Amino acid sequence: MKSGLLPFLVALLLLGACRSREPRFPVEHVSLKGATVIDNGLLGWSSSDIQAIFTDVLRDSRRFELLSEDAPERRDPGPWSFTLELPFTREALKDGGTYSFAEVGATLVMERRSGEGTQRYQVVGLGEVRVESKDAEARRKALREALRRGLVQLADAAGLQLAAVGRADGALVMDLQSPDERVREFALRVLAERRNPAAAPLLIRQLQDEDLQVARQAMGALVEMKESAAVPALIELVKERELGFVQEVVFAIGEIGGEEAEAYLFTVAQGHDQPDVQAAAQQALDTLYAAHKLATPEARGTDRAEH
């Protein structure tokens, strides 16, 4: 054997060993929902066809163990249930080009029940394929390939997300420095769920994202963490925003609580120029006062006496 070939073979063996050690996530149920899946004339596939394709994609990824209905019951935590939805299937022009692109958006919700409650995560995928001609067969072919690519993205993202769920906090904190944006995002989700303080600075930064959905998700995570350091950033966030979003932020500040939150809500409840915002601040303030009262030792003692 040539000496130069040996290191190559060793590398291949090591790579195979690493892959064999990758966890495989048990999935007990894969379901579909939404009108785009159930009745889609553009794709020309039934929901059972799409489900079979997605199941094959999950199996081919080698990251998931698809359980049969008669599989023995597993210990806590149990296996995952997947729900697939296709928000849209469409054709779109790109930057005024002459070719259109078939696009398929895909969303996967992953849920698992355990003794500690229900874990729920969501990942998204987008498949894009250029439509080579305007005849019906070419358009359908492009759309089906776009669907396949979107499903492959979902399987890859799902594997990364569930891998993050199984990692220790220290490893997840290191993942926040990963060059892969998805690894950073999924690590951040799990750290926020665990209320790890390392997640707070990144979540506060995300409040300034131009995408309101990203800001809303960050705000929700900070509320779950009761992160008082987020209150100044949330107060800053309401400037020049539409009324509904301002009310959301006001309620979030009330949920987090603390002296700074209380002072801000009192000021808004007394003097904001929008009555709806004033009312939201007063409601959040009343809820904050009630929670504070119930948390005092005197209130807990009264509660025990009544029961």
C-alpha positions as CSV (number, residue, x, y, z in Angstrom):
1,M,0.0,0.0,0.0
2,K,1.3,3.4,-0.9
3,S,2.3,5.5,2.1
4,G,0.2,8.5,0.9
5,L,-3.0,6.4,0.8
6,L,-2.9,5.3,4.5
7,P,-3.7,8.7,6.0
8,F,-6.6,9.1,3.6
9,L,-8.1,5.8,4.6
10,V,-7.6,6.6,8.3
11,A,-9.5,9.9,7.8
12,L,-12.3,8.1,6.1
13,L,-12.6,5.6,8.9
14,L,-12.6,8.4,11.5
15,L,-15.3,10.3,9.6
16,G,-17.4,7.2,9.4
17,A,-17.0,6.6,13.1
18,C,-18.0,10.2,13.9
19,R,-21.1,9.8,11.8
20,S,-22.1,6.6,13.4
21,R,-21.9,8.3,16.8
22,E,-24.3,11.0,15.8
23,P,-27.5,10.7,17.8
24,R,-30.6,9.5,15.9
25,F,-33.8,11.1,17.2
26,P,-36.8,8.9,17.6
27,V,-40.0,10.0,15.8
28,E,-43.2,8.3,16.5
29,H,-45.6,10.3,14.3
30,V,-45.4,12.5,11.2
31,S,-48.5,14.4,10.2
32,L,-49.4,17.1,7.7
33,K,-51.8,20.0,8.0
34,G,-52.9,23.0,6.0
35,A,-54.9,23.6,2.8
36,T,-51.7,23.9,0.7
37,V,-50.8,20.3,1.6
38,I,-54.3,18.8,1.3
39,D,-55.4,20.4,-2.0
40,N,-52.6,21.6,-4.2
41,G,-53.3,21.5,-7.9
42,L,-49.9,23.0,-8.8
43,L,-48.0,20.1,-7.2
44,G,-50.4,17.4,-8.4
45,W,-49.6,15.3,-5.4
46,S,-51.9,14.1,-2.6
47,S,-51.1,14.7,1.0
48,S,-50.2,11.0,1.4
49,D,-47.7,11.4,-1.5
50,I,-46.1,14.4,0.3
51,Q,-46.0,12.6,3.6
52,A,-44.2,9.6,2.0
53,I,-41.6,11.9,0.4
54,F,-40.9,13.7,3.6
55,T,-40.6,10.4,5.5
56,D,-38.1,9.2,2.9
57,V,-36.1,12.5,3.3
58,L,-36.1,12.0,7.1
59,R,-34.9,8.4,6.7
60,D,-32.2,9.3,4.1
61,S,-30.8,12.0,6.4
62,R,-29.9,9.2,8.9
63,R,-30.6,11.5,11.8
64,F,-34.0,10.2,12.7
65,E,-35.4,6.8,13.8
66,L,-38.9,6.4,12.5
67,L,-40.8,4.2,14.9
68,S,-43.5,1.8,13.9
69,E,-46.9,2.0,15.6
70,D,-46.3,-1.2,17.5
71,A,-42.8,-0.1,18.8
72,P,-42.4,-0.6,22.6
73,E,-43.0,2.4,24.8
74,R,-39.9,4.4,25.5
75,R,-38.7,5.9,28.8
76,D,-39.1,9.6,29.6
77,P,-38.5,11.7,27.6
78,G,-40.5,10.1,24.8
79,P,-40.1,10.3,21.1
80,W,-40.9,13.3,18.9
81,S,-44.0,14.1,16.9
82,F,-43.5,16.0,13.7
83,T,-46.2,18.2,12.0
84,L,-45.4,19.5,8.5
85,E,-47.1,22.5,6.8
86,L,-46.5,24.2,3.5
87,P,-47.3,27.9,3.9
88,F,-47.0,28.5,0.2
89,T,-46.3,27.0,-3.2
90,R,-45.8,29.7,-5.9
91,E,-43.8,31.0,-8.9
92,A,-42.0,34.3,-8.6
93,L,-39.7,36.5,-10.7
94,K,-36.3,37.4,-9.3
95,D,-35.1,41.0,-9.6
96,G,-36.9,41.6,-12.9
97,G,-35.3,38.5,-14.5
98,T,-36.8,36.7,-17.5
99,Y,-37.1,33.4,-15.7
100,S,-39.5,32.6,-12.9
101,F,-38.7,30.5,-9.9
102,A,-40.8,27.8,-8.3
103,E,-40.8,28.4,-4.5
104,V,-42.1,26.1,-1.7
105,G,-42.1,27.2,1.9
106,A,-42.1,24.5,4.5
107,T,-42.6,24.6,8.3
108,L,-42.0,21.7,10.7
109,V,-43.2,21.7,14.3
110,M,-41.5,19.2,16.6
111,E,-43.1,18.3,19.9
112,R,-42.2,15.9,22.7
113,R,-43.9,15.2,26.0
114,S,-41.9,14.5,29.1
115,G,-42.3,14.6,32.9
116,E,-41.3,18.2,32.8
117,G,-44.0,19.2,30.2
118,T,-44.1,19.6,26.5
119,Q,-41.1,20.7,24.4
120,R,-41.9,22.4,21.2
121,Y,-39.6,23.7,18.4
122,Q,-40.2,25.0,14.9
123,V,-37.9,25.1,11.9
124,V,-38.5,26.4,8.4
125,G,-37.2,25.7,4.9
126,L,-37.5,27.3,1.5
127,G,-37.0,25.3,-1.7
128,E,-36.3,27.3,-5.0
129,V,-35.9,26.0,-8.5
130,R,-35.7,27.9,-11.8
131,V,-38.6,27.2,-14.2
132,E,-37.0,26.3,-17.5
133,S,-40.1,26.8,-19.7
134,K,-43.7,27.9,-19.4
135,D,-45.4,24.6,-20.2
136,A,-47.3,22.9,-17.5
137,E,-45.0,19.9,-17.2
138,A,-41.9,22.0,-16.7
139,R,-43.6,24.2,-14.1
140,R,-44.8,21.2,-12.1
141,K,-41.4,19.5,-12.3
142,A,-39.8,22.6,-10.9
143,L,-42.3,22.9,-8.1
144,R,-41.8,19.3,-7.1
145,E,-38.1,19.7,-7.0
146,A,-38.5,22.9,-4.9
147,L,-40.6,20.9,-2.5
148,R,-38.0,18.2,-2.2
149,R,-35.2,20.8,-1.5
150,G,-37.4,22.5,1.1
151,L,-38.0,19.2,2.8
152,V,-34.2,18.4,2.8
153,Q,-33.6,21.8,4.5
154,L,-36.2,21.0,7.1
155,A,-34.7,17.6,7.9
156,D,-31.2,19.2,8.2
157,A,-32.5,22.0,10.4
158,A,-34.5,19.6,12.6
159,G,-31.4,17.5,13.2
160,L,-29.5,20.6,14.3
161,Q,-32.3,21.8,16.6
162,L,-32.8,18.5,18.3
163,A,-29.0,18.0,18.7
164,A,-29.0,21.4,20.5
165,V,-31.7,20.1,22.8
166,G,-29.5,17.3,23.9
167,R,-26.4,19.4,24.6
168,A,-25.2,20.7,27.9
169,D,-25.4,24.4,28.6
170,G,-21.6,24.8,28.4
171,A,-21.5,23.3,24.9
172,L,-24.4,25.5,23.8
173,V,-22.7,28.6,25.1
174,M,-19.7,27.6,22.9
175,D,-22.1,27.1,20.0
176,L,-23.1,30.7,20.2
177,Q,-19.8,31.5,18.6
178,S,-20.3,29.0,15.7
179,P,-19.9,30.3,12.1
180,D,-23.1,28.5,11.2
181,E,-26.0,30.9,11.8
182,R,-28.4,28.0,12.4
183,V,-26.2,26.4,15.1
184,R,-26.2,29.8,16.9
185,E,-29.9,30.2,16.5
186,F,-30.8,26.8,17.8
187,A,-28.3,27.0,20.7
188,L,-29.9,30.3,21.7
189,R,-33.4,28.9,21.7
190,V,-32.4,26.1,24.0
191,L,-30.4,28.4,26.3
192,A,-33.4,30.8,26.5
193,E,-35.7,27.9,27.3
194,R,-33.4,26.9,30.1
195,R,-33.2,30.5,31.3
196,N,-29.5,30.5,31.0
197,P,-28.1,34.1,31.5
198,A,-25.8,33.7,28.5
199,A,-28.8,33.9,26.2
200,A,-29.9,37.4,27.4
201,P,-27.4,39.7,25.6
202,L,-28.1,38.0,22.2
203,L,-31.8,38.1,22.7
204,I,-31.7,41.8,23.7
205,R,-29.7,42.5,20.5
206,Q,-32.4,40.7,18.5
207,L,-35.0,43.1,19.7
208,Q,-33.6,45.6,17.2
209,D,-34.0,43.2,14.3
210,E,-35.9,44.7,11.3
211,D,-38.0,41.6,11.1
212,L,-40.8,42.1,13.8
213,Q,-41.2,38.4,14.0
214,V,-37.6,38.0,15.2
215,A,-38.1,40.8,17.7
216,R,-41.3,39.2,19.0
217,Q,-39.6,35.8,19.5
218,A,-36.7,37.5,21.3
219,M,-39.2,39.4,23.4
220,G,-41.1,36.3,24.3
221,A,-38.0,34.5,25.4
222,L,-36.9,37.4,27.5
223,V,-40.3,37.4,29.2
224,E,-40.0,33.7,29.9
225,M,-36.6,34.4,31.5
226,K,-37.9,37.4,33.5
227,E,-34.8,39.2,32.3
228,S,-34.9,42.6,33.9
229,A,-31.8,43.7,31.9
230,A,-34.1,43.7,28.8
231,V,-36.4,46.4,30.2
232,P,-34.4,49.4,29.0
233,A,-34.1,47.9,25.5
234,L,-37.9,47.2,25.4
235,I,-38.7,50.8,26.5
236,E,-36.5,52.0,23.6
237,L,-38.2,49.5,21.2
238,V,-41.6,51.3,21.4
239,K,-40.4,54.5,19.7
240,E,-42.1,55.1,16.4
241,R,-43.9,51.8,16.3
242,E,-47.4,51.0,15.4
243,L,-50.0,50.9,18.2
244,G,-50.5,47.2,18.4
245,F,-46.8,46.4,18.7
246,V,-46.4,49.1,21.4
247,Q,-49.1,47.4,23.4
248,E,-47.4,44.1,23.1
249,V,-44.1,45.6,24.4
250,V,-46.0,47.3,27.3
251,F,-47.4,43.9,28.4
252,A,-44.0,42.3,28.0
253,I,-42.4,44.9,30.3
254,G,-45.2,44.2,32.8
255,E,-44.5,40.5,32.7
256,I,-40.8,40.9,33.3
257,G,-41.5,43.3,36.2
258,G,-39.0,45.1,38.5
259,E,-38.6,48.7,39.7
260,E,-37.7,50.1,36.3
261,A,-40.6,48.3,34.6
262,E,-43.0,49.6,37.3
263,A,-41.8,53.2,37.0
264,Y,-42.2,53.1,33.2
265,L,-45.7,51.6,33.3
266,F,-46.8,54.2,35.8
267,T,-45.6,57.0,33.6
268,V,-47.2,55.6,30.5
269,A,-50.5,54.9,32.3
270,Q,-50.6,58.5,33.5
271,G,-49.6,60.4,30.5
272,H,-49.3,58.6,27.2
273,D,-51.0,60.4,24.3
274,Q,-52.7,57.2,23.1
275,P,-55.6,56.0,25.3
276,D,-55.2,52.4,24.2
277,V,-51.6,52.4,25.3
278,Q,-52.5,54.1,28.6
279,A,-55.1,51.3,29.2
280,A,-52.5,48.6,28.3
281,A,-50.0,50.1,30.7
282,Q,-52.5,50.4,33.5
283,Q,-53.6,46.8,33.0
284,A,-50.0,45.6,33.0
285,L,-49.3,47.7,36.1
286,D,-52.4,46.2,37.9
287,T,-51.2,42.7,37.0
288,L,-47.7,43.5,38.3
289,Y,-49.1,44.9,41.6
290,A,-51.2,41.8,42.0
291,A,-48.3,39.4,41.4
292,H,-46.1,41.4,43.8
293,K,-48.8,41.3,46.5
294,L,-49.2,37.5,46.1
295,A,-45.4,37.1,46.3
296,T,-45.1,38.8,49.7
297,P,-44.7,36.6,52.9
298,E,-47.8,38.1,54.4
299,A,-49.9,37.2,51.4
300,R,-48.5,33.6,51.3
301,G,-49.3,33.3,55.0
302,T,-52.9,34.5,54.5
303,D,-53.3,32.1,51.6
304,R,-52.1,29.1,53.8
305,A,-54.5,30.2,56.6
306,E,-57.5,30.3,54.2
307,H,-56.7,26.8,53.0
